[in-house]
Amino acid sequence: MSSSVPSRFQQWETLSDVDIWNSFRAGNQQALEYIYRIYAKDLFNYGMKIKTHRNLVKDCIQELFVELWKSRSGLCETHHIKFYLLKAIKIKIYHQLKHQMRFDHISTSDQTCSGLMDISSSYEDHLIETQSREASRKKITQCVQQLPARQQEIIHLLFFEGQSYEEIADIMGIHVQSVYTLAWKALTALKKRLVDYPILFFIICLC
């Protein structure tokens, strides 16, 4: 979890992401507050990697949750709330930057992944697109779980947590070069395992 939660939320800790998300979609405000308390810090940390502007990132997080609440009944089911929110906040921040700078595309200095997505598409379209990737992510998860433990950790931190190579080196207590080596070995192994699913290998590199 991202942070400790008050005792009144302990009941939620025993539920699956599907159950929590469905309660939120059904209008349960406590589910919304629980999701915010658990993931707000992760969203902020991730947002700061996209654009180091504290107020902008905080505003985007607040706006994201307001928009999610307003459109809750029309949102798709998700098995991974954190992945859903990370994708959503990335889109939200890119959309805000585009609006502020009046550019058709965000400048290279503000991008963390070139060609990640077409930010001119609507925000809701991308939320729907995120859900369509859930089945593919399950296949990816299965392949990642077949990797050695250290390579699994590298993939998780690098692609799903958005950590830099330097940050991963600090977290794992190894040299940066070792991080590059482990990442290369992990991706090489994944590419072989996903040889019949080339689009899935592409998706994991966009996470």
Order of alpha helices (4+ residues) and beta strands (2+ residues): alpha-alpha-alpha-alpha-alpha-alpha-alpha-alpha-alpha-alpha
